Amino acid sequence: MDALIMDYQLTLNSVLHRAETVFGGREIVSQLPDKTLHRYTYADMARRARRLSVALSNLGIQQGDRVATFAWNHYRHLEAYFGIPASGAVLHTLNLRLHPDDIAYIVNHAGDRVVLVDDVLLPAFEKVLPLINVDHVVVMSDNDRVPVRMLSYEQLLAAVDPADFIEPFIDEKQPIAMCYTSGTTGRPKGVVYSHRALVLHSLGVLAADTLALSERDSVLPVVPMFHANGWGLPYACALAGARQVFPGPYLDPASIVSMIERERVTLAAGVPTIWLGLLQYLEQHAESVDLSSLTRTAIGGQAVPASMVREFKDRYGVDVIQAWGMTETSPIATVSRVPSSAADAPPDVQTRYLAMQGPAAPLVDLRIRSGQEVVPWDGESMGEVEVRGPWIASSYYNDPQSAEKFTDDGWLRTGDIATIDSLGYVEIRDRAKDVIKSGGEWISSIALENQLMSHPAVAEAAVIAAVHPKWLERPVAVVVLKGGHSVTPDELRDHLAPHFAKWWLPDAVLFVDEIPRTSTGKFMKVALRDRYSQVLLERAEKPAQPVADD
């Protein structure tokens, strides 16, 4: 017996058609480099996206060819998100924060044929250009005057006859987009997404217990569109008909607050670094700021301190939604909300859930393995998170070492060390490469960091492992203080003492002006270990002596 259901392909063109016909009048707002605002609608975007598709075909781009973007968050980038895949080509977003050598490696490894570049980013891209071999560079600008041997985006679109767009047949399993990992432990690795994967991911983001996106939302994606598909928000918003508000290159707290106030943003999304800076800004300007429209903020990329969850809720009435995932998971794999069993629980219990990474998103499976054993969901047993699902990568692009990251039975090994409780709530304890192994026992650097950042004098904290002659590794805290605040190492250890076993407490506290970060906003702990390895080795004989960095 056969099922009598239509064989309807899950492709991005169906999302574009829905956005144009059902939500054609909904607005898309972009802040441009000169801080002026560009406004148009989903219907406008759809027409221009199809023009871009034809223009690329006129340049010789065929199904499966890679077209890269080197751009901030704005309406032209959104057109590329839809226009490139509309003809069967593959969107490849380039992380503009990487070193030029890494960007060049990624472009060449992916085989990009065309790159769309923001005019304000040309100085950065020109450092990459001599190292790559592409057919065309297209400059996205309001000014038709572009450098020699480059093409104007607007001129290409203006020269197109819209009637020339003929929607091709696209199998839902065809590639739609590529993203590369940040390469913190080696060369960046390419992840290739299918149409089916990103359509299903978009549906998952709309679910009530994930981000609950709807047509009534105005969404500010502070997360860059070049990072893990902008967390899937450009596609999910289009599917829901949500209004999109793009910040352009302005990611400072004052600009973000201004966009939230002026455009009545209901949902904002970004890494913890952004929101730590925003909270510090709000401390100084709380009386003049209106965040009344903002109902929730989605935070990911690094564990969210419980203190941040409390401050957003108690002082500003904003719910923090913590999401966890990675480039390989499209990227959302878990989302944390307060479970119904804790609906009437005290605020500290609810905050505890919100500070966890949460249960798996719909259609995603999770397990924790320690060695060869799958550990129980008891909230205590730790191991590496493994994940599978319809939007999870099964391999890396053109990478012979892919098998190392995938199990024999088809699960992705994430490299994150975590527990899962009886309700399915994941709590990331550390990265496998960052967890501190002291005397054979594990110490969670993330747990120490979050508690340190709950101290009123601490702006940021990273905890790293120092080599120790007896215990092999011991924790050391690297701390950035808030402006105008002071605290001693002993006071920070006293702040930690009620929450952790004595042997968990950092052997040293180093005060620094800033903590280096990766291109995606995470603490660059490799750089911290490299920078302080000598001083930490010298102090390893005196593990109980807290110190301040000179």
Backbone torsions as a table, in degrees:
resi	resn	phi	psi	omega
1	MET	NA	135.3	178.2
2	ASP	-104.3	145.7	172.6
3	ALA	-70.8	141.7	-176.1
4	LEU	-104.0	62.3	-179.3
5	ILE	-123.3	141.4	-179.7
6	MET	-59.3	144.2	175.0
7	ASP	-87.1	79.5	-175.9
8	TYR	-94.4	119.3	-177.0
9	GLN	-76.1	130.6	178.1
10	LEU	-84.9	92.0	-177.7
11	THR	-126.1	161.3	-178.3
12	LEU	-65.1	-28.2	-179.7
13	ASN	-61.5	-29.7	177.2
14	SER	-70.5	-34.2	176.2
15	VAL	-67.4	-42.9	178.8
16	LEU	-62.6	-42.8	179.8
17	HIS	-62.8	-41.4	179.1
18	ARG	-64.3	-44.6	-179.6
19	ALA	-60.8	-38.8	-176.6
20	GLU	-73.1	-41.8	-172.4
21	THR	-89.3	-39.5	-176.8
22	VAL	-88.1	-36.7	-175.1
23	PHE	-121.2	29.9	-174.1
24	GLY	-56.5	-28.8	-178.2
25	GLY	-89.7	-5.7	-179.7
26	ARG	-69.6	145.7	-168.0
27	GLU	-91.6	147.4	170.6
28	ILE	-122.2	122.7	-174.5
29	VAL	-115.6	133.9	178.5
30	SER	-129.8	133.1	170.2
31	GLN	-89.3	121.5	-175.7
32	LEU	-89.8	167.1	-177.7
33	PRO	-55.6	-30.0	178.1
34	ASP	-86.6	9.0	178.2
35	LYS	72.0	7.7	169.4
36	THR	-76.6	162.9	-178.3
37	LEU	-109.0	134.9	174.2
38	HIS	-107.0	129.3	-179.3
39	ARG	-126.5	132.4	167.6
40	TYR	-156.8	-169.5	-170.5
41	THR	-117.3	171.1	174.1
42	TYR	-59.5	-36.2	178.1
43	ALA	-63.3	-43.0	176.7
44	ASP	-61.1	-44.9	-178.7
45	MET	-60.9	-43.9	-177.9
46	ALA	-61.7	-43.4	-179.8
47	ARG	-63.0	-43.1	-178.6
48	ARG	-71.7	-33.4	177.6
49	ALA	-63.1	-39.7	179.1
50	ARG	-70.8	-34.7	173.6
51	ARG	-59.9	-43.3	178.3
52	LEU	-61.1	-40.6	178.8
53	SER	-58.8	-44.7	178.6
54	VAL	-66.4	-43.1	-179.6
55	ALA	-58.9	-41.2	178.6
56	LEU	-67.3	-38.2	175.5
57	SER	-61.8	-38.9	177.6
58	ASN	-64.7	-23.9	176.5
59	LEU	-86.1	1.9	177.3
60	GLY	96.6	6.9	-179.4
61	ILE	-74.9	131.1	-178.3
62	GLN	-119.4	173.9	178.9
63	GLN	-57.7	134.3	179.7
64	GLY	90.9	-15.7	177.8
65	ASP	-70.7	147.5	-179.2
66	ARG	-96.0	130.6	176.0
67	VAL	-121.7	120.8	-174.0
68	ALA	-97.1	157.8	172.6
69	THR	-124.6	143.8	177.0
70	PHE	-132.6	83.3	-164.1
71	ALA	-155.4	157.8	172.4
72	TRP	-81.7	-173.3	179.1
73	ASN	-85.2	113.3	178.0
74	HIS	-165.2	178.4	-171.3
75	TYR	-65.9	-35.1	178.6
76	ARG	-66.4	-37.6	177.2
77	HIS	-64.5	-37.5	175.9
78	LEU	-63.9	-39.4	175.7
79	GLU	-59.3	-39.3	178.1
80	ALA	-66.5	-37.3	178.4
81	TYR	-55.6	-34.9	-178.6
82	PHE	-100.7	-40.0	-173.6
83	GLY	-68.9	-36.4	179.7
84	ILE	-66.2	-51.5	179.2
85	PRO	-70.2	-17.6	-175.6
86	ALA	-59.7	-28.7	-179.6
87	SER	-99.9	3.3	-178.9
88	GLY	96.7	-1.7	175.3
89	ALA	-76.2	174.1	-173.0
90	VAL	-116.1	120.9	176.1
91	LEU	-73.0	130.5	178.3
92	HIS	-130.2	102.8	-178.9
93	THR	-83.4	128.4	-179.1
94	LEU	-98.3	134.2	179.0
95	ASN	-78.7	104.6	-173.2
96	LEU	-72.3	-7.8	-179.9
97	ARG	-89.1	-5.1	178.8
98	LEU	-76.9	164.9	175.4
99	HIS	-66.3	145.4	179.8
100	PRO	-52.6	-35.9	178.7
101	ASP	-64.0	-39.8	179.0
102	ASP	-69.7	-40.0	178.2
103	ILE	-62.9	-43.9	179.2
104	ALA	-61.7	-43.0	177.9
105	TYR	-58.3	-44.2	-177.3
106	ILE	-65.1	-45.5	179.5
107	VAL	-59.5	-46.0	-177.6
108	ASN	-70.3	-39.2	-179.9
109	HIS	-66.1	-39.4	179.7
110	ALA	-74.7	-21.5	-176.7
111	GLY	73.7	36.7	179.3
112	ASP	-60.5	138.1	178.1
113	ARG	-101.3	-30.8	-178.9
114	VAL	-134.4	144.3	173.8
115	VAL	-126.3	127.5	173.7
116	LEU	-95.6	123.3	-171.6
117	VAL	-125.2	134.1	170.6
118	ASP	-64.4	138.8	179.5
119	ASP	-60.6	-35.1	-179.4
120	VAL	-71.5	-13.4	179.0
121	LEU	-100.6	3.3	-179.4
122	LEU	-58.3	-41.0	178.2
123	PRO	-57.6	-38.4	177.8
124	ALA	-72.2	-40.5	-177.3
125	PHE	-70.5	-29.7	-180.0
126	GLU	-64.2	-19.8	174.4
127	LYS	-75.2	-22.0	-179.8
128	VAL	-89.6	-33.8	-169.9
129	LEU	-52.8	-44.2	-179.3
130	PRO	-66.3	-13.3	-174.3
131	LEU	-99.1	-1.6	-175.0
132	ILE	-125.5	165.8	179.0
133	ASN	-130.4	94.2	178.6
134	VAL	-121.3	159.3	-178.2
135	ASP	-75.6	-41.2	-174.3
136	HIS	-145.1	146.3	168.6
137	VAL	-117.0	123.4	-177.1
138	VAL	-111.7	125.4	-175.7
139	VAL	-96.5	122.8	178.2
140	MET	-90.4	110.5	-173.2
141	SER	-160.7	157.5	171.2
142	ASP	-79.8	-14.8	-179.0
143	ASN	-96.7	122.5	-178.6
144	ASP	-73.1	-12.5	179.2
145	ARG	-81.4	115.8	-177.7
146	VAL	-126.6	161.8	179.9
147	PRO	-58.2	156.7	178.5
148	VAL	-56.8	140.8	179.5
149	ARG	69.8	12.6	171.6
150	MET	-116.4	161.0	-177.2
151	LEU	-112.9	153.0	177.4
152	SER	-91.1	125.3	177.9
153	TYR	-57.1	-48.9	-176.7
154	GLU	-66.8	-37.3	177.3
155	GLN	-65.9	-38.7	177.5
156	LEU	-61.1	-44.4	-179.7
157	LEU	-68.0	-38.5	-178.2
158	ALA	-66.3	-27.8	-176.3
159	ALA	-82.7	-3.8	-173.9
160	VAL	-89.2	140.2	169.1
161	ASP	-90.1	113.7	-176.8
162	PRO	-56.5	-26.3	-179.5
163	ALA	-67.4	-14.6	-179.5
164	ASP	-76.1	-12.5	179.7
165	PHE	-75.8	120.4	174.8
166	ILE	-122.9	114.4	-175.9
167	GLU	-64.2	120.4	-178.8
168	PRO	-80.3	162.7	170.8
169	PHE	-74.6	127.3	178.3
170	ILE	-125.3	122.2	175.0
171	ASP	-73.0	138.0	-176.3
172	GLU	-60.9	-18.3	179.8
173	LYS	-90.6	-0.5	176.5
174	GLN	-69.9	154.3	178.5
175	PRO	-68.4	142.3	178.3
176	ILE	-116.0	-34.2	-173.6
177	ALA	-156.0	160.7	175.0
178	MET	-131.7	141.8	168.3
179	CYS	-135.9	147.9	176.6
180	TYR	-109.4	145.0	175.8
181	THR	-65.0	165.3	-176.9
182	SER	-75.3	-10.3	173.6
183	GLY	70.8	35.0	-177.9
184	THR	-73.3	-19.9	-179.9
185	THR	-119.2	23.8	-178.7
186	GLY	150.9	-165.9	178.6
187	ARG	-62.4	142.4	175.7
188	PRO	-56.9	145.0	-178.8
189	LYS	-114.6	140.5	-176.1
190	GLY	-90.5	132.4	174.9
191	VAL	-112.7	129.2	-177.5
192	VAL	-112.1	118.6	-177.6
193	TYR	-95.8	149.6	174.8
194	SER	-98.1	162.0	173.9
195	HIS	-56.2	-46.8	-177.9
196	ARG	-58.9	-43.2	-177.2
197	ALA	-61.6	-45.8	-174.8
198	LEU	-77.7	-26.8	173.0
199	VAL	-68.0	-44.8	178.6
200	LEU	-66.5	-38.3	176.5
201	HIS	-60.6	-41.2	178.3
202	SER	-61.1	-43.2	176.8
203	LEU	-62.3	-38.9	178.3
204	GLY	-63.4	-38.0	179.2
205	VAL	-67.4	-29.4	-180.0
206	LEU	-75.5	-17.6	-173.7
207	ALA	-58.2	149.7	-174.9
208	ALA	-60.5	-34.8	-177.2
209	ASP	-94.6	9.3	169.7
210	THR	-108.2	-107.2	-179.9
211	LEU	-97.3	-10.0	176.3
212	ALA	52.2	44.7	179.1
213	LEU	-69.5	142.2	177.0
214	SER	-147.3	173.5	178.6
215	GLU	-61.4	-21.0	-177.8
216	ARG	-81.0	-8.4	-176.2
217	ASP	-85.8	149.2	165.8
218	SER	-116.8	118.4	-167.6
219	VAL	-112.0	129.1	176.5
220	LEU	-109.5	100.3	177.6
221	PRO	-84.0	95.6	174.7
222	VAL	-74.1	-28.3	173.8
223	VAL	-59.2	131.8	-176.8
224	PRO	-65.1	145.0	176.6
225	MET	-67.5	-14.2	177.5
226	PHE	-88.1	0.6	-178.3
227	HIS	-111.8	107.7	174.5
228	ALA	50.8	51.0	177.0
229	ASN	59.0	30.9	-177.4
230	GLY	55.3	36.0	-176.4
231	TRP	58.2	22.0	178.4
232	GLY	78.7	2.5	-174.9
233	LEU	-67.2	-39.9	-180.0
234	PRO	-56.8	-40.1	-179.9
235	TYR	-78.0	-41.8	-179.1
236	ALA	-64.3	-40.2	178.1
237	CYS	-62.8	-42.3	179.4
238	ALA	-63.8	-39.6	179.0
239	LEU	-64.8	-38.3	-179.3
240	ALA	-83.8	-19.7	-173.8
241	GLY	82.5	17.1	179.8
242	ALA	-70.8	145.7	176.7
243	ARG	-69.8	136.0	-178.9
244	GLN	-110.8	132.3	-177.8
245	VAL	-124.1	109.1	-174.1
246	PHE	-99.6	131.5	-175.8
247	PRO	-84.6	-5.9	-174.5
248	GLY	62.7	-143.1	-177.7
249	PRO	-84.5	2.5	-172.3
250	TYR	-98.1	97.8	-176.9
251	LEU	-113.4	13.7	177.8
252	ASP	-75.8	156.4	-175.9
253	PRO	-55.2	-42.8	-177.4
254	ALA	-62.3	-41.6	-179.9
255	SER	-67.8	-40.5	179.8
256	ILE	-64.0	-46.2	178.2
257	VAL	-59.5	-42.6	179.7
258	SER	-60.5	-42.7	179.4
259	MET	-66.3	-41.6	179.1
260	ILE	-60.7	-45.9	-178.2
261	GLU	-65.7	-51.9	-172.3
262	ARG	-68.5	-40.1	-174.2
263	GLU	-98.1	5.1	178.1
264	ARG	52.5	53.0	-179.1
265	VAL	-66.5	136.8	178.6
266	THR	-103.6	-28.2	179.9
267	LEU	-135.9	128.0	174.5
268	ALA	-122.6	148.2	-175.1
269	ALA	-137.2	134.2	178.7
270	GLY	-176.6	176.6	-179.5
271	VAL	-78.6	161.0	-177.2
272	PRO	-56.1	-32.6	-179.9
273	THR	-54.2	-43.2	-179.3
274	ILE	-60.5	-44.8	-173.6
275	TRP	-78.6	-28.4	172.7
276	LEU	-61.6	-44.6	177.6
277	GLY	-64.4	-37.7	-180.0
278	LEU	-65.4	-42.2	-179.8
279	LEU	-64.8	-38.0	176.6
280	GLN	-65.1	-37.8	177.2
281	TYR	-64.7	-42.1	-178.2
282	LEU	-66.3	-31.4	176.9
283	GLU	-57.5	-34.5	-176.6
284	GLN	-90.9	-20.1	-173.7
285	HIS	-128.7	19.9	-172.6
286	ALA	-55.1	-38.6	-175.4
287	GLU	-69.7	-23.4	-177.3
288	SER	-104.2	5.5	-176.0
289	VAL	-107.9	138.8	178.2
290	ASP	-117.9	102.2	177.3
291	LEU	-105.9	22.4	-172.3
292	SER	-63.4	-25.1	-180.0
293	SER	-77.5	-25.3	-172.4
294	LEU	-77.8	114.4	-179.4
295	THR	-95.4	-29.8	-175.3
296	ARG	-156.8	154.8	173.6
297	THR	-131.3	131.6	178.1
298	ALA	-92.6	127.4	-176.3
299	ILE	-127.1	135.2	179.1
300	GLY	-157.3	-179.0	179.0
301	GLY	96.4	-22.4	179.3
302	GLN	-165.8	151.4	-177.0
303	ALA	-58.0	139.6	-178.6
304	VAL	-92.3	123.9	177.6
305	PRO	-63.7	142.2	177.2
306	ALA	-59.3	-31.7	179.4
307	SER	-62.6	-34.4	178.0
308	MET	-68.9	-42.4	177.9
309	VAL	-57.6	-46.5	-178.3
310	ARG	-65.7	-43.4	-176.0
311	GLU	-66.0	-42.6	178.1
312	PHE	-61.2	-41.4	-176.0
313	LYS	-76.7	-48.2	-172.9
314	ASP	-72.4	-38.4	-174.8
315	ARG	-93.2	-30.0	-172.3
316	TYR	-125.8	-1.3	177.5
317	GLY	68.3	25.6	-177.1
318	VAL	-107.3	128.7	177.2
319	ASP	-81.9	131.7	174.1
320	VAL	-92.2	126.4	174.9
321	ILE	-111.7	111.0	179.7
322	GLN	-88.7	128.3	177.2
323	ALA	-118.0	146.9	178.2
324	TRP	-127.4	142.8	176.4
325	GLY	175.0	-164.4	-178.5
326	MET	-159.6	172.2	179.4
327	THR	-51.5	-38.4	-176.9
328	GLU	-71.3	-11.5	-178.4
329	THR	-112.8	16.7	168.5
330	SER	77.8	-6.2	9.3
331	PRO	-119.2	-4.9	-168.3
332	ILE	-79.1	123.2	178.8
333	ALA	-117.1	-34.7	175.3
334	THR	-135.5	154.4	176.0
335	VAL	-142.4	134.7	-175.6
336	SER	-103.2	123.3	171.6
337	ARG	-129.0	161.2	177.0
338	VAL	-70.8	125.2	-179.8
339	PRO	-71.1	159.4	-178.6
340	SER	-61.0	-30.6	-179.5
341	SER	-67.0	-17.2	179.0
342	ALA	-112.0	15.8	-175.9
343	ALA	-60.7	-32.5	-179.6
344	ASP	-107.0	13.4	-178.0
345	ALA	-76.7	159.9	177.3
346	PRO	-58.7	155.8	-177.7
347	PRO	-54.6	-36.2	-177.7
348	ASP	-68.1	-30.6	176.5
349	VAL	-70.3	-43.3	178.5
350	GLN	-64.1	-40.8	178.0
351	THR	-61.2	-37.2	178.5
352	ARG	-58.4	-42.2	177.6
353	TYR	-66.3	-43.4	-176.4
354	LEU	-68.4	-23.5	177.6
355	ALA	-83.0	-6.7	174.0
356	MET	-88.4	170.1	-178.7
357	GLN	-83.3	-14.8	171.6
358	GLY	91.6	178.6	178.1
359	PRO	-79.4	166.8	-179.6
360	ALA	-62.6	143.5	172.8
361	ALA	-65.6	159.8	178.7
362	PRO	-51.9	135.3	176.6
363	LEU	79.5	-0.8	178.7
364	VAL	-101.3	134.3	176.4
365	ASP	-106.8	141.4	179.3
366	LEU	-129.3	149.5	168.1
367	ARG	-151.1	161.2	178.4
368	ILE	-118.0	128.4	178.6
369	ARG	-122.6	137.1	172.6
370	SER	-120.0	110.4	-171.7
371	GLY	66.8	-123.9	178.2
372	GLN	-99.3	0.3	-175.0
373	GLU	-100.5	134.3	170.5
374	VAL	-81.8	121.8	-172.3
375	VAL	-85.9	156.2	-178.7
376	PRO	-72.6	159.7	176.3
377	TRP	-86.4	77.1	-176.9
378	ASP	-118.6	1.9	179.7
379	GLY	75.6	2.4	-178.2
380	GLU	-125.5	-40.9	-176.9
381	SER	-68.6	127.6	-176.3
382	MET	-106.7	152.5	176.5
383	GLY	-177.0	-174.2	-178.6
384	GLU	-84.2	135.0	177.4
385	VAL	-73.1	130.9	172.5
386	GLU	-122.5	144.0	-170.5
387	VAL	-141.5	149.6	173.7
388	ARG	-148.8	159.8	-180.0
389	GLY	162.0	177.5	-172.8
390	PRO	-73.8	-10.2	175.6
391	TRP	-122.5	25.8	178.9
392	ILE	-103.3	135.1	-179.8
393	ALA	-60.9	146.1	177.0
394	SER	-107.8	-10.3	-179.4
395	SER	-171.2	170.3	173.7
396	TYR	-102.2	153.3	-177.1
397	TYR	-69.6	122.8	172.6
398	ASN	49.0	48.9	-177.1
399	ASP	-130.9	108.4	-177.0
400	PRO	-66.9	-14.6	-179.2
401	GLN	-96.3	13.4	-178.5
402	SER	-55.7	-36.9	-173.4
403	ALA	-59.2	-24.2	-178.4
404	GLU	-66.6	-25.4	-177.1
405	LYS	-97.0	1.7	-177.3
406	PHE	-130.1	140.4	-178.0
407	THR	-78.3	166.0	179.9
408	ASP	-63.5	-26.9	179.6
409	ASP	-99.6	17.3	166.1
410	GLY	92.8	18.9	177.6
411	TRP	-98.8	147.5	174.5
412	LEU	-82.8	128.2	174.6
413	ARG	-87.6	115.4	-170.5
414	THR	-84.6	-22.7	-174.5
415	GLY	82.9	2.2	177.4
416	ASP	-97.0	134.3	177.2
417	ILE	-95.9	129.3	-172.1
418	ALA	-153.6	172.9	167.5
419	THR	-120.8	162.1	170.9
420	ILE	-130.3	132.3	179.7
421	ASP	-92.0	-176.5	-174.1
422	SER	-66.2	-20.6	177.3
423	LEU	-90.7	1.5	-179.8
424	GLY	87.9	9.9	-179.1
425	TYR	-79.5	120.5	178.2
426	VAL	-84.0	137.9	171.4
427	GLU	-126.7	108.5	178.9
428	ILE	-71.0	123.3	179.1
429	ARG	-94.4	-27.7	-179.6
430	ASP	179.3	168.4	164.8
431	ARG	-81.2	147.4	-179.7
432	ALA	-55.8	-33.9	-177.9
433	LYS	-83.3	-11.5	-177.0
434	ASP	-109.0	-16.6	-179.0
435	VAL	-60.8	140.7	-176.3
436	ILE	-96.7	122.9	-177.7
437	LYS	-106.4	98.5	-174.9
438	SER	-109.9	113.9	-179.5
439	GLY	57.9	32.9	179.0
440	GLY	86.0	-3.8	178.9
441	GLU	-109.0	147.9	-178.4
442	TRP	-88.2	138.0	171.9
443	ILE	-120.9	128.4	-178.4
444	SER	-83.6	114.4	177.2
445	SER	-67.1	-32.7	-179.1
446	ILE	-66.0	-42.5	179.6
447	ALA	-61.9	-42.3	177.9
448	LEU	-65.6	-41.9	180.0
449	GLU	-61.2	-46.0	-177.4
450	ASN	-63.7	-38.9	179.4
451	GLN	-71.1	-38.4	176.3
452	LEU	-60.2	-40.7	-177.4
453	MET	-75.1	-5.2	173.2
454	SER	-84.2	-9.1	176.7
455	HIS	-73.4	135.5	-174.7
456	PRO	-62.8	-17.9	-179.0
457	ALA	-92.8	-9.2	-171.5
458	VAL	-100.1	125.8	174.9
459	ALA	-87.8	-47.3	-179.0
460	GLU	-144.8	153.4	177.4
461	ALA	-150.5	135.2	173.5
462	ALA	-125.5	138.5	179.3
463	VAL	-115.2	128.2	-177.1
464	ILE	-125.5	166.0	179.2
465	ALA	-92.9	132.4	173.6
466	ALA	-109.0	141.3	177.8
467	VAL	-65.8	136.1	-179.4
468	HIS	-133.8	136.6	-174.7
469	PRO	-65.7	-27.6	-178.0
470	LYS	-100.8	-49.9	-173.7
471	TRP	-93.1	0.2	-180.0
472	LEU	73.9	-50.5	176.5
473	GLU	-139.4	145.7	173.7
474	ARG	-138.0	148.7	-178.6
475	PRO	-76.8	141.0	174.7
476	VAL	-131.4	132.8	-178.7
477	ALA	-97.7	132.5	173.7
478	VAL	-111.5	118.7	-166.1
479	VAL	-124.5	136.9	169.5
480	VAL	-109.5	126.1	-179.8
481	LEU	-89.1	152.9	173.0
482	LYS	-69.8	150.7	178.7
483	GLY	-57.4	132.0	178.0
484	GLY	80.8	3.4	-179.9
485	HIS	-111.1	156.2	176.1
486	SER	-143.4	154.0	177.8
487	VAL	-163.4	150.4	179.5
488	THR	-97.4	160.1	175.3
489	PRO	-56.5	-41.2	179.5
490	ASP	-62.5	-37.3	179.1
491	GLU	-66.7	-36.2	177.7
492	LEU	-69.7	-39.0	176.3
493	ARG	-64.1	-39.2	176.9
494	ASP	-63.9	-34.9	178.0
495	HIS	-66.1	-32.7	-179.7
496	LEU	-82.4	-30.9	-168.2
497	ALA	-53.6	-40.5	-178.6
498	PRO	-67.6	-14.4	-171.1
499	HIS	-107.6	-12.8	-174.4
500	PHE	-138.6	155.6	172.8
501	ALA	-60.5	152.1	-175.5
502	LYS	-58.3	-36.4	-176.9
503	TRP	-73.9	-9.5	174.2
504	TRP	-79.8	-22.6	-170.4
505	LEU	-65.7	140.1	-177.7
506	PRO	-59.6	139.0	176.2
507	ASP	-74.7	-24.3	-179.3
508	ALA	-145.7	152.3	174.9
509	VAL	-124.7	120.0	179.7
510	LEU	-108.7	123.2	177.7
511	PHE	-94.3	126.1	-177.5
512	VAL	-131.4	165.4	179.6
513	ASP	-78.7	-32.9	179.2
514	GLU	-156.9	156.6	177.9
515	ILE	-107.0	125.0	-179.9
516	PRO	-63.3	147.2	-176.9
517	ARG	-128.5	156.2	174.5
518	THR	-76.1	176.8	179.6
519	SER	-65.8	-16.5	179.4
520	THR	-105.1	10.5	172.8
521	GLY	91.4	3.5	178.7
522	LYS	-84.7	155.0	175.5
523	PHE	-60.9	132.7	178.8
524	MET	-92.0	82.7	-173.6
525	LYS	-70.7	-26.7	174.7
526	VAL	-60.3	-43.6	179.2
527	ALA	-65.6	-38.1	177.9
528	LEU	-63.9	-43.8	179.7
529	ARG	-64.1	-41.3	178.6
530	ASP	-63.7	-41.6	-174.2
531	ARG	-69.3	-37.2	-172.5
532	TYR	-111.4	9.0	-174.8
533	SER	-59.9	-41.2	-176.6
534	GLN	-67.7	-46.8	-179.7
535	VAL	-65.1	-33.0	179.7
536	LEU	-73.1	-37.3	176.7
537	LEU	-63.1	-40.0	-179.8
538	GLU	-64.6	-30.0	-177.1
539	ARG	-95.5	0.4	-174.7
540	ALA	-64.1	-23.7	179.2
541	GLU	-73.7	-13.1	-179.0
542	LYS	-124.2	69.0	-171.3
543	PRO	-64.1	-22.0	-175.1
544	ALA	-93.0	3.5	-173.6
545	GLN	-97.8	102.6	176.1
546	PRO	-67.1	144.7	-179.4
547	VAL	-136.2	158.4	174.0
548	ALA	-109.2	141.0	177.7
549	ASP	-67.5	138.9	-179.1
550	ASP	-74.6	NA	NA
